[in-house]
Amino acid sequence: MADAEKKANLLMMEAEKKLTSSKGFLGSLFGLFSGSSKVDEAMELYQQAANKFKIAKKWGSAGHAFTELASLYGKAGSRLDAATNYVEAGNCYKKTDPNEAISSLLKAIEIYTDMGKFTMAAKHHQTIAEIYETEVADMEKAIQHFEQASDYFRGEENNSSANKCQLKVAMFAAQMENYEKAIKIYEQVATSSLESSLLKYSAKEYMFRAALCHLCVDLTNARIAVEKYEEMYPGFQDSRECKLLKTLMNHLEEQNVDGFTDTVKDYDSISRLDQWYTTMLLRIKKSINPEDIC
């Protein structure tokens, strides 16, 4: 691997020399690409260097090499190749520098949107959102990019991918206590799911999530919402999720914190609740007697 890195560094130096030598008298008059053969050679050297850096697992250096290559493609007017190499740079930077990865992917997105390739742009907005979610821990920025990805996917009639991004937005919105936004999204996706025989079954999950968001705000509105969901999807009434909601609402009305806790434990022993559900249920539980619950 050390040998690969050494070769890659030599290739980078050689590429830079090629570019410098192409900037002679004609280059000063007509620009860098008057010496196109030298530039083509430099581009090939950058490509080789990037691959060598990848072999050596020198991801930052690989990202830099791909960025240089993308820049040259852009100056040459090969926009699609430029975008492809910015994405390659982003994929390398993801392993070592999330902010550089985001910067590279944004450059690719700009090219893809200018070219009308909105599905490609959407995919990379989604990747940026995931970087903000997992690497940078900036939920606001993650929401922004998931929403943009969703808009582009929906514009290209890719409703499944659009809904997937919107569900991430709803998850973050609920965590940030923006329950109104989360409820709206969960109800929209539930309604959309009911229109498909393949997706119909998943509607109960989104109704369950929406109802929990309602319970974080108001018991009365939660009861009304659950009744609405039962009318929208009769199968929801017999689901474990709906039965759990009704039992929890009764415990809330009775201010029965022990009953609430035991009900959640019983449900979790059969259907494991993830961190999002645990967070929402704890918030709801705290509403029973806030001063007594840690």
C-alpha positions as CSV (number, residue, x, y, z in Angstrom):
1,M,0.0,0.0,0.0
2,A,2.9,2.4,0.8
3,D,4.2,1.6,-2.7
4,A,0.8,2.5,-4.3
5,E,0.8,5.8,-2.4
6,K,4.3,6.6,-3.6
7,K,3.4,5.9,-7.2
8,A,0.2,7.9,-6.8
9,N,2.2,11.0,-5.6
10,L,4.6,10.7,-8.5
11,L,1.6,10.5,-10.9
12,M,0.2,13.6,-9.4
13,M,3.5,15.5,-9.8
14,E,3.7,14.3,-13.4
15,A,0.2,15.5,-14.1
16,E,0.9,18.9,-12.7
17,K,4.0,19.1,-14.9
18,K,2.0,18.3,-18.0
19,L,-0.5,21.1,-17.2
20,T,2.3,23.6,-16.5
21,S,4.1,22.7,-19.8
22,S,0.8,23.1,-21.7
23,K,0.6,26.8,-20.6
24,G,3.1,28.2,-23.1
25,F,2.7,31.1,-25.5
26,L,-0.4,29.6,-27.2
27,G,-1.8,28.7,-23.8
28,S,-1.5,32.3,-22.6
29,L,-3.4,33.4,-25.7
30,F,-6.0,30.7,-26.1
31,G,-6.3,29.2,-22.6
32,L,-5.2,26.0,-21.0
33,F,-6.9,23.7,-23.5
34,S,-4.9,24.9,-26.5
35,G,-2.4,22.2,-25.4
36,S,-5.1,19.6,-25.3
37,S,-2.9,16.6,-25.8
38,K,-0.9,17.5,-22.6
39,V,-4.2,18.1,-20.8
40,D,-5.5,14.7,-21.9
41,E,-2.3,13.1,-20.6
42,A,-2.7,15.0,-17.3
43,M,-6.2,13.8,-17.0
44,E,-5.1,10.2,-17.5
45,L,-2.4,10.6,-14.9
46,Y,-4.9,12.1,-12.4
47,Q,-7.2,9.1,-13.0
48,Q,-4.3,6.7,-12.4
49,A,-3.2,8.5,-9.3
50,A,-6.8,8.5,-7.9
51,N,-7.0,4.8,-8.3
52,K,-3.6,4.2,-6.7
53,F,-4.6,6.4,-3.7
54,K,-7.7,4.2,-3.4
55,I,-5.6,1.1,-3.3
56,A,-3.5,2.7,-0.6
57,K,-6.6,3.7,1.3
58,K,-5.5,7.3,1.2
59,W,-9.0,8.6,0.8
60,G,-8.4,12.3,1.2
61,S,-5.6,12.2,-1.5
62,A,-7.9,10.1,-3.8
63,G,-10.6,12.7,-3.3
64,H,-8.2,15.5,-4.2
65,A,-7.1,13.6,-7.4
66,F,-10.7,13.0,-8.5
67,T,-11.5,16.7,-7.8
68,E,-8.6,17.8,-10.0
69,L,-9.8,15.5,-12.7
70,A,-13.4,16.7,-12.4
71,S,-12.2,20.3,-12.7
72,L,-10.4,19.6,-15.9
73,Y,-13.4,17.8,-17.4
74,G,-15.5,20.8,-16.5
75,K,-13.1,23.2,-18.2
76,A,-13.1,20.9,-21.3
77,G,-16.9,21.1,-21.4
78,S,-17.4,17.4,-20.5
79,R,-20.0,18.2,-17.8
80,L,-21.2,14.6,-17.3
81,D,-17.6,13.4,-16.8
82,A,-17.0,16.3,-14.4
83,A,-20.1,15.4,-12.3
84,T,-19.1,11.7,-12.3
85,N,-15.7,12.5,-10.9
86,Y,-17.0,15.0,-8.3
87,V,-19.2,12.1,-7.1
88,E,-16.1,9.8,-7.0
89,A,-14.3,12.5,-5.0
90,G,-17.3,12.7,-2.6
91,N,-17.3,8.9,-2.1
92,C,-13.6,9.0,-1.2
93,Y,-14.0,12.0,1.1
94,K,-16.9,10.3,2.9
95,K,-14.4,8.0,4.5
96,T,-12.3,10.8,6.0
97,D,-13.9,14.3,5.7
98,P,-17.7,14.6,5.6
99,N,-17.6,18.3,4.8
100,E,-15.4,17.8,1.8
101,A,-17.7,15.0,0.7
102,I,-20.7,17.3,0.9
103,S,-18.8,20.0,-1.0
104,S,-17.9,17.6,-3.8
105,L,-21.4,16.2,-4.1
106,L,-22.9,19.7,-4.2
107,K,-20.8,20.4,-7.2
108,A,-22.0,17.3,-8.9
109,I,-25.6,18.2,-8.0
110,E,-25.2,21.6,-9.6
111,I,-24.1,20.0,-12.9
112,Y,-26.9,17.4,-12.8
113,T,-29.6,19.9,-12.2
114,D,-28.3,22.2,-15.0
115,M,-28.5,19.1,-17.3
116,G,-32.0,18.2,-16.1
117,K,-30.9,15.0,-14.5
118,F,-33.0,15.4,-11.4
119,T,-33.1,11.7,-10.4
120,M,-29.3,11.8,-10.1
121,A,-29.4,15.1,-8.2
122,A,-32.0,13.6,-5.9
123,K,-29.8,10.6,-5.1
124,H,-26.9,12.8,-4.2
125,H,-29.1,15.1,-2.1
126,Q,-30.2,12.0,-0.2
127,T,-26.5,11.0,0.3
128,I,-25.7,14.4,1.6
129,A,-28.7,14.2,4.0
130,E,-27.4,10.8,5.3
131,I,-23.9,12.3,5.9
132,Y,-25.5,15.1,7.9
133,E,-27.5,12.5,9.8
134,T,-24.8,10.0,10.6
135,E,-21.5,11.9,10.4
136,V,-22.2,15.6,11.2
137,A,-25.2,15.1,13.4
138,D,-27.0,18.2,12.0
139,M,-30.7,17.3,11.7
140,E,-31.7,20.6,10.3
141,K,-29.4,20.2,7.3
142,A,-30.4,16.5,7.0
143,I,-34.0,17.6,6.8
144,Q,-33.2,20.2,4.2
145,H,-31.5,17.7,1.8
146,F,-34.0,14.9,2.4
147,E,-36.8,17.4,1.4
148,Q,-34.9,18.5,-1.7
149,A,-34.3,14.9,-2.7
150,S,-38.0,14.1,-2.1
151,D,-39.1,17.1,-4.3
152,Y,-36.8,15.9,-7.2
153,F,-37.8,12.3,-6.9
154,R,-41.5,13.2,-6.9
155,G,-41.0,15.5,-9.9
156,E,-39.6,12.4,-11.7
157,E,-42.6,10.3,-10.7
158,N,-40.4,8.2,-8.3
159,N,-42.9,8.4,-5.5
160,S,-41.5,5.4,-3.6
161,S,-38.1,7.2,-3.2
162,A,-39.8,10.5,-2.5
163,N,-41.8,8.9,0.4
164,K,-38.7,7.3,1.8
165,C,-37.0,10.7,2.1
166,Q,-40.2,12.3,3.5
167,L,-40.4,9.6,6.2
168,K,-36.8,10.5,7.3
169,V,-38.0,14.2,7.5
170,A,-40.9,13.1,9.7
171,M,-38.7,11.1,11.9
172,F,-36.4,14.1,12.5
173,A,-39.2,16.5,12.8
174,A,-40.8,14.4,15.6
175,Q,-37.4,14.1,17.4
176,M,-37.1,17.9,17.2
177,E,-40.7,18.2,18.7
178,N,-42.1,19.6,15.4
179,Y,-45.1,17.2,15.8
180,E,-47.4,19.0,13.4
181,K,-45.0,18.6,10.5
182,A,-44.3,14.9,11.4
183,I,-48.0,14.1,11.6
184,K,-48.7,15.7,8.3
185,I,-46.0,13.6,6.6
186,Y,-47.0,10.3,8.2
187,E,-50.6,10.8,7.3
188,Q,-49.8,11.7,3.7
189,V,-47.6,8.7,3.3
190,A,-50.2,6.5,5.0
191,T,-52.8,7.7,2.5
192,S,-50.5,7.2,-0.4
193,S,-49.7,3.6,0.8
194,L,-53.4,2.8,1.0
195,E,-53.7,3.4,-2.7
196,S,-51.4,0.5,-3.4
197,S,-52.2,-3.2,-2.7
198,L,-48.5,-3.8,-2.2
199,L,-47.9,-1.0,0.2
200,K,-51.3,-1.0,2.0
201,Y,-50.0,-3.1,4.9
202,S,-47.3,-0.5,5.8
203,A,-49.9,2.2,6.3
204,K,-50.5,1.0,9.9
205,E,-46.9,1.8,10.8
206,Y,-47.3,5.4,9.6
207,M,-50.6,5.8,11.4
208,F,-49.0,4.4,14.6
209,R,-46.2,6.9,14.3
210,A,-48.6,9.8,13.6
211,A,-50.8,8.8,16.6
212,L,-47.7,8.8,18.9
213,C,-46.9,12.3,17.7
214,H,-50.5,13.3,18.5
215,L,-50.1,11.8,22.0
216,C,-47.0,13.9,22.6
217,V,-49.2,16.9,22.2
218,D,-52.8,16.2,23.2
219,L,-54.8,13.1,24.3
220,T,-58.2,14.3,22.8
221,N,-56.8,14.9,19.4
222,A,-55.0,11.6,19.5
223,R,-58.3,9.8,20.1
224,I,-59.9,11.6,17.2
225,A,-56.9,10.7,15.0
226,V,-57.0,7.0,15.8
227,E,-60.7,7.0,15.0
228,K,-59.9,8.6,11.7
229,Y,-57.2,6.1,10.9
230,E,-59.6,3.2,11.7
231,E,-62.1,4.7,9.1
232,M,-59.3,5.1,6.6
233,Y,-58.0,1.6,7.0
234,P,-60.3,-0.9,8.8
235,G,-57.4,-3.3,9.2
236,F,-55.7,-0.8,11.5
237,Q,-58.4,-1.4,14.2
238,D,-57.3,-5.0,14.7
239,S,-53.6,-4.3,14.7
240,R,-51.4,-4.6,17.7
241,E,-50.3,-1.0,17.2
242,C,-53.9,0.3,17.4
243,K,-54.7,-1.9,20.5
244,L,-51.5,-0.5,22.1
245,L,-52.5,3.0,21.4
246,K,-56.0,2.6,22.9
247,T,-54.6,0.9,26.0
248,L,-52.0,3.7,26.4
249,M,-54.6,6.4,26.0
250,N,-56.7,4.8,28.8
251,H,-53.7,4.8,31.1
252,L,-53.0,8.4,30.2
253,E,-56.6,9.3,31.0
254,E,-56.4,7.5,34.3
255,Q,-52.9,8.9,35.0
256,N,-51.7,5.3,35.5
257,V,-48.0,5.5,35.0
258,D,-47.4,1.9,36.1
259,G,-50.0,0.6,33.7
260,F,-48.4,2.6,30.9
261,T,-45.0,1.3,31.7
262,D,-46.1,-2.4,31.9
263,T,-48.1,-2.1,28.6
264,V,-45.1,-0.8,26.8
265,K,-42.9,-3.5,28.2
266,D,-45.3,-6.2,27.2
267,Y,-45.5,-4.8,23.7
268,D,-41.7,-4.5,23.4
269,S,-41.2,-8.1,24.5
270,I,-43.0,-9.2,21.3
271,S,-42.3,-6.4,18.9
272,R,-39.0,-4.7,19.6
273,L,-39.3,-0.9,19.8
274,D,-36.5,1.1,18.2
275,Q,-34.9,4.3,19.6
276,W,-37.4,6.6,17.9
277,Y,-40.4,4.8,19.4
278,T,-38.7,4.7,22.8
279,T,-38.1,8.4,22.7
280,M,-41.7,9.2,21.8
281,L,-43.2,6.9,24.4
282,L,-41.0,8.3,27.1
283,R,-42.1,11.8,26.3
284,I,-45.7,10.6,26.4
285,K,-45.1,8.9,29.7
286,K,-43.6,12.1,31.2
287,S,-46.9,13.9,30.5
288,I,-48.7,11.7,33.1
289,N,-46.7,13.1,36.1
290,P,-43.7,15.1,34.9
291,E,-42.1,15.8,38.2
292,D,-42.0,12.2,39.3
293,I,-40.5,10.7,36.1
294,C,-36.8,10.9,35.2
